[in-house]
Amino acid sequence: MKPHLIIFAILIAGFIIYNFFFRIADDKTNTVINIAYASILFGYISFMAFSLLKKMKK
């Protein structure tokens, strides 16, 4: 489970760094990128939960 948390921390750090330093000037495009990145983050959270439930079932 520890590698999953490290990858998740890297993804969150990338999200924060993007929003602070690499923000696109166009608001609509920036919103689309933020929504896509947040969807990836939530998808990874669900993957971590699914893998944890599989480990608990064994």
KOLNUNU-938491 format. One line per field, with one value per residue (C-alpha): residue in three letters; z, x, y; residue number from 0. Coordinates in nm, 4 decimals, decimal comma, padded with zeros to 6 digits, m for minus. Each point is the difference from the previous one (the first is absolute). Layout:
<sites>
zamar: ALA / ...
up: Z / ...
east: X / ...
north: Y / ...
vexvo: NUM / ...
</sites>
This chain:
<sites>
zamar: MET / LYS / PRO / HIS / LEU / ILE / ILE / PHE / ALA / ILE / LEU / ILE / ALA / GLY / PHE / ILE / ILE / TYR / ASN / PHE / PHE / PHE / ARG / ILE / ALA / ASP / ASP / LYS / THR / ASN / THR / VAL / ILE / ASN / ILE / ALA / TYR / ALA / SER / ILE / LEU / PHE / GLY / TYR / ILE / SER / PHE / MET / ALA / PHE / SER / LEU / LEU / LYS / LYS / MET / LYS / LYS
up: 00,0000 / 00,0581 / m00,3723 / m00,0722 / 00,2576 / m00,1413 / m00,3514 / 00,1352 / 00,1814 / m00,3237 / m00,1893 / 00,2603 / m00,0017 / m00,3800 / 00,0263 / 00,2476 / m00,2008 / m00,3181 / 00,1656 / 00,1518 / m00,2754 / m00,3346 / m00,0126 / m00,3510 / m00,0610 / m00,1637 / 00,2801 / m00,1924 / m00,0994 / 00,3513 / 00,1433 / m00,2404 / 00,0972 / 00,3716 / m00,0404 / m00,1945 / 00,2579 / 00,2867 / m00,1783 / m00,0207 / 00,3724 / 00,0946 / m00,2310 / 00,1726 / 00,3399 / m00,1113 / m00,1303 / 00,3370 / 00,1840 / m00,2311 / 00,0469 / 00,3784 / 00,0051 / m00,2028 / 00,2506 / 00,2938 / m00,1606 / m00,0072
east: 00,0000 / 00,2936 / 00,0918 / m00,3595 / 00,0195 / 00,3308 / m00,1454 / m00,3080 / 00,2193 / 00,1925 / m00,3267 / m00,1251 / 00,3335 / m00,0218 / m00,3511 / 00,1124 / 00,3110 / m00,2061 / m00,2485 / 00,2704 / 00,2596 / m00,1258 / m00,3506 / m00,1302 / m00,1225 / m00,3270 / m00,2489 / m00,2097 / 00,2995 / 00,1409 / m00,3322 / m00,0114 / 00,3545 / m00,0826 / m00,3130 / 00,1918 / 00,2802 / m00,2501 / m00,1770 / 00,3301 / 00,0564 / m00,3456 / 00,0432 / 00,3257 / m00,1679 / m00,2644 / 00,2719 / 00,1782 / m00,3265 / m00,0779 / 00,3437 / m00,0261 / m00,3381 / 00,1442 / 00,2861 / m00,2435 / m00,2169 / 00,2888
north: 00,0000 / 00,2312 / 00,0307 / 00,1031 / 00,2779 / 00,1236 / 00,0145 / 00,1787 / 00,2542 / 00,0626 / 00,0518 / 00,2493 / 00,1825 / 00,0212 / 00,1426 / 00,2667 / 00,0876 / 00,0323 / 00,2348 / 00,2190 / 00,0174 / m00,1336 / 00,1404 / 00,0721 / 00,3543 / m00,1109 / m00,0674 / m00,2535 / m00,2106 / 00,0202 / m00,1178 / m00,2946 / m00,1012 / 00,0308 / m00,2128 / m00,2654 / m00,0094 / m00,0185 / m00,2865 / m00,1867 / 00,0618 / m00,1284 / m00,2988 / m00,0857 / 00,0324 / m00,2498 / m00,2333 / 00,0161 / m00,0714 / m00,2928 / m00,1520 / 00,0466 / m00,1750 / m00,2879 / m00,0356 / 00,0097 / m00,2687 / m00,2496
vexvo: 0 / 1 / 2 / 3 / 4 / 5 / 6 / 7 / 8 / 9 / 10 / 11 / 12 / 13 / 14 / 15 / 16 / 17 / 18 / 19 / 20 / 21 / 22 / 23 / 24 / 25 / 26 / 27 / 28 / 29 / 30 / 31 / 32 / 33 / 34 / 35 / 36 / 37 / 38 / 39 / 40 / 41 / 42 / 43 / 44 / 45 / 46 / 47 / 48 / 49 / 50 / 51 / 52 / 53 / 54 / 55 / 56 / 57
</sites>
